[in-house]
Amino acid sequence: MSQPFIMQYWKDDGWYVGRLKGVPGVFSQGKTVKELEENIRDAYSMMMEDEDTAPEGARVKELAIEA
């Protein structure tokens, strides 16, 4: 199932650098925009995998935060 995201990107020192808007910590780079898109997808997938794992003994608590 696909979920749409906005990728912001720019050129920096010969590389395309980008991030997923609204998803903290998902940044990547590539020599082409296509390579950047692939790398951003990989970075997002890895972040989502890491989000599902927690250190042994970790506890979970719901926390309300006002925006």
N, C-alpha and C positions, 0 to 999 in steps of 0.2 A: 504494500500500500504506500503510495507516494504522498508526501506532504510538501506543499510549496513553501519555499523560503526565498528571501531576497538576499542575493550575494552582492556585496559592495566590493569593487576591486579597483586597483590603480597600478600604475607602473612605477617601479622603484628599482633603480640601478640595473635595468635590463630584465627584471623579473616582473611578472604579474603577481600582485599580492592581494589577497582578499579575505573577507570574513563573512560569516552569516549574520545578517542583521537580526538582532533579537535573541541570538544564541551565544551567550558569553563563552569565550574560550575556543571558538572554532575559527581558526585562522589557518591559512596555508599560502603556498606560492607555486608558481609553475612558469615554465618558459613560454607557454602559450596559454590563452584563455581556456582552451579545452583541457589542457593538463591541469590548470588551476581548478577547474570544475571537478575533475576526477579526484584531485587531492583534497578538496573541500569535502566531497562526499565521504572519502576515507576518514578524514578527521572527525566528521560528524558521527560516523559509525563507531569509531573507536571511543569517542566521548560517551555515546549512549551505552556502549558495553561497559565502560568503567563506572557509569552511573548506577548500573545494576549490581555492582559488586561492592562489598564493604569489608573492612578489616574484621577479623574474628573478634567477637565480643562487642561489635558496634551496636549501639542502640538507636532507635528511631523515635522521633517525637514530632508531631505536627506543630507548626509554628505560624501564627498569624502575623503578617507584617503589613503595615499601612503604606500605601504607595503615595 
